Amino acid sequence: MAVPRVNRQLPNAIYFCTLTVIEWIDIFTKPLYTAILINSLKYCQQNKGLNLYGYVFMSNHIHLIFSTDNGQSADNFLRDFKKWTTRLISKELDNEPRRYIRNLLKTTLFKKRKNNIQIWQPNNFSEIVQSRYFFKQKLEYIHMNPIKRGYVSKPEDWVYSSARNWICGDHSVIEVMTTELS
């Protein structure tokens, strides 16, 4: 089976992407770990040309709708984001009383041999957003994730979702671009 890859020929394209924790391990169950994701995305917005349109953080995966500029390719952004968040999460897991999570991440069969620990699956599952309809469809999909999991009854009630940005105008967690695509 071919690994889905970001099309390097479209550096300014908007992408829908899913990043999944290796073996679907539930890491993002504490604010400490979601804060790492938030701060990393904010850093990329300020320093790496990241334009974020939508996101949701679930316990074992995240969805992003994004584009990059300033010469930064989507592949490079995803590689750097995963590498940086792995480093920070790994450091925090050293102090985590839930040692079983670190042990799972260290011993997974899907871990690259050279890595001491691996957080993210190697595949990014990226798709180019080619239409306004597709954009709206994916944005609704990510905003409905917490409802489908039974975490909340309304999308805007999930703190770690851009639904708060789009529905309530609340950009307090992460700033997102809420302009409609043309």
C-alpha positions as CSV (number, residue, x, y, z in Angstrom):
1,M,0.0,0.0,0.0
2,A,1.4,3.4,-1.0
3,V,2.0,5.9,1.8
4,P,-0.1,9.1,1.3
5,R,2.3,12.0,0.9
6,V,1.9,15.8,0.7
7,N,2.3,17.0,-2.9
8,R,5.5,19.0,-2.9
9,Q,4.5,20.7,-6.2
10,L,1.9,22.8,-4.4
11,P,3.7,24.7,-1.6
12,N,0.9,27.2,-1.0
13,A,-1.9,24.6,-1.0
14,I,-4.2,24.1,1.9
15,Y,-4.0,20.6,3.4
16,F,-6.3,18.4,5.6
17,C,-4.0,16.2,7.7
18,T,-4.3,13.6,10.4
19,L,-1.5,12.9,12.7
20,T,-2.0,9.7,14.8
21,V,-0.1,8.5,17.9
22,I,1.7,5.3,17.2
23,E,-0.6,2.3,18.0
24,W,-3.4,4.8,18.9
25,I,-2.0,5.2,22.4
26,D,-4.0,7.8,24.4
27,I,-1.4,10.4,25.3
28,F,-3.3,13.6,25.0
29,T,-5.4,13.0,28.1
30,K,-3.7,15.7,30.3
31,P,-3.5,19.4,29.6
32,L,0.3,19.2,29.9
33,Y,0.5,17.3,26.6
34,T,-2.1,19.3,24.7
35,A,-0.2,22.4,25.8
36,I,2.8,21.1,24.0
37,L,0.7,20.8,20.8
38,I,-0.8,24.3,21.3
39,N,2.6,26.0,22.0
40,S,4.2,24.2,19.1
41,L,1.5,25.3,16.6
42,K,1.7,28.8,17.9
43,Y,5.5,28.8,17.4
44,C,5.0,27.5,13.9
45,Q,2.5,30.3,13.2
46,Q,4.8,33.0,14.4
47,N,8.1,31.6,13.0
48,K,7.5,28.9,10.4
49,G,4.8,30.4,8.1
50,L,2.0,28.2,9.3
51,N,-1.5,29.3,8.4
52,L,-4.0,27.3,10.6
53,Y,-7.6,27.1,9.5
54,G,-8.9,24.3,11.6
55,Y,-7.8,21.7,14.2
56,V,-8.9,19.3,16.8
57,F,-6.9,17.4,19.4
58,M,-8.3,14.0,20.4
59,S,-6.7,11.6,22.9
60,N,-4.6,9.8,20.3
61,H,-4.7,11.8,17.1
62,I,-5.0,15.3,15.8
63,H,-6.5,16.8,12.7
64,L,-5.2,20.0,11.1
65,I,-6.3,22.1,8.1
66,F,-3.4,24.3,7.2
67,S,-1.2,25.9,4.6
68,T,2.4,27.2,4.8
69,D,4.2,30.1,3.3
70,N,7.6,31.8,3.6
71,G,9.1,29.0,1.5
72,Q,8.2,26.3,4.1
73,S,6.8,23.2,2.6
74,A,4.0,21.2,4.2
75,D,6.2,18.2,4.4
76,N,8.9,20.1,6.3
77,F,6.3,21.7,8.6
78,L,4.9,18.2,9.5
79,R,8.3,16.7,9.9
80,D,9.5,19.5,12.2
81,F,6.3,19.6,14.2
82,K,6.4,15.8,14.8
83,K,10.0,15.9,15.7
84,W,9.7,18.8,18.1
85,T,6.6,17.6,19.8
86,T,8.1,14.1,20.2
87,R,11.1,15.6,21.9
88,L,9.0,17.6,24.3
89,I,6.4,14.9,25.0
90,S,9.2,12.4,25.6
91,K,10.8,14.7,28.1
92,E,7.5,15.1,30.0
93,L,6.9,11.4,29.9
94,D,10.1,10.9,31.9
95,N,8.4,12.6,34.8
96,E,5.0,11.0,34.2
97,P,3.7,8.7,36.9
98,R,1.9,6.7,34.1
99,R,5.1,4.9,33.2
100,Y,3.2,2.3,31.1
101,I,2.6,4.9,28.4
102,R,6.4,5.5,28.0
103,N,7.0,1.7,28.1
104,L,4.4,1.2,25.3
105,L,6.0,3.9,23.2
106,K,9.5,2.5,23.7
107,T,8.5,-1.1,22.9
108,T,6.1,-0.7,20.1
109,L,6.8,-2.9,17.1
110,F,6.1,0.0,14.7
111,K,8.9,2.2,16.2
112,K,11.8,3.0,13.9
113,R,14.9,1.1,15.1
114,K,17.0,4.1,15.6
115,N,14.5,6.0,17.8
116,N,14.5,5.6,21.5
117,I,10.8,6.6,21.6
118,Q,8.3,7.3,18.9
119,I,5.1,9.3,19.4
120,W,3.7,9.7,15.9
121,Q,2.9,7.2,13.2
122,P,5.1,7.9,10.2
123,N,2.2,8.5,7.8
124,N,0.6,11.9,7.8
125,F,-2.6,11.1,5.8
126,S,-2.6,14.5,4.1
127,E,-5.1,15.6,1.4
128,I,-5.0,18.8,-0.6
129,V,-8.1,20.9,-0.1
130,Q,-9.2,21.5,-3.7
131,S,-12.6,23.1,-3.2
132,R,-14.7,25.2,-0.8
133,Y,-17.0,22.2,-0.4
134,F,-14.1,19.9,0.6
135,F,-12.8,22.5,3.1
136,K,-16.3,22.9,4.8
137,Q,-16.7,19.1,4.8
138,K,-13.3,18.5,6.5
139,L,-13.9,21.4,9.0
140,E,-17.2,20.0,10.0
141,Y,-15.7,16.5,10.3
142,I,-13.0,17.6,12.7
143,H,-15.4,19.7,14.7
144,M,-17.7,16.8,15.1
145,N,-15.0,14.4,16.3
146,P,-15.5,15.2,20.1
147,I,-19.2,14.8,19.7
148,K,-18.9,11.4,18.0
149,R,-16.6,10.3,20.9
150,G,-19.2,11.4,23.4
151,Y,-17.0,14.1,25.0
152,V,-19.3,17.0,24.4
153,S,-22.8,17.7,23.0
154,K,-21.8,20.8,21.0
155,P,-18.6,21.3,18.9
156,E,-17.8,24.6,20.5
157,D,-17.7,23.0,24.0
158,W,-14.5,21.0,23.2
159,V,-11.6,23.3,24.3
160,Y,-9.1,21.7,21.9
161,S,-10.9,22.5,18.7
162,S,-11.2,25.3,16.2
163,A,-15.0,25.0,16.5
164,R,-14.6,27.6,19.3
165,N,-12.9,30.0,16.8
166,W,-15.4,29.5,14.0
167,I,-18.6,29.4,16.0
168,C,-17.9,31.7,19.0
169,G,-15.0,33.9,17.6
170,D,-12.9,32.6,20.6
171,H,-9.3,32.6,19.6
172,S,-8.0,32.2,23.2
173,V,-6.5,28.7,22.6
174,I,-5.0,29.1,19.1
175,E,-5.6,31.8,16.6
176,V,-7.0,30.3,13.3
177,M,-7.8,31.9,10.0
178,T,-11.6,31.9,9.9
179,T,-12.0,33.5,6.4
180,E,-14.0,31.6,3.9
181,L,-12.1,30.1,0.9
182,S,-12.8,31.8,-2.4
